[in-house]
């Protein structure tokens, strides 16, 4: 593993052979982060039938968890929420979920001046409804922070 790679137990393990994040110069690039819970990999808000098939989900619960997971990766990297400069959001059901996600995004990202792109997609590799891909600026060493 490169010295520039970040891995943390505070966020769910990646679902493939990649780090949570990687430093490149003064930028931190996060791999796609979903709403799985660290440790258990449970997905908040997912509802399954008796046969184990996914029959529903709560986008608000998934948004709150994905934001917590992004924060955990940032903190493990020595970077703060306010250092985010670009956020790409993938939603599996834009029509159904955008309003709730957008409301929570405004709440969690108040005061964060990051660019944002939201993309509607058909599916993600695990049964999740949202995933974030983020870039943050690594602050210069400041003893006040």
Secondary structure, 3 states (H helix, E strand, C coil): CCCCEECCCCCCCCCCCCCCEEEECCEEEECCEECECCCCCCECCCEECCCCCEEECCHHHHHHHHHHHHHHHHHHCCCCHHHEEEEEEEECCHHHHHHHHHHHHHHHCCCCCCEEEEEECCCCCCCCCEEEEEEEECCCCCCCC
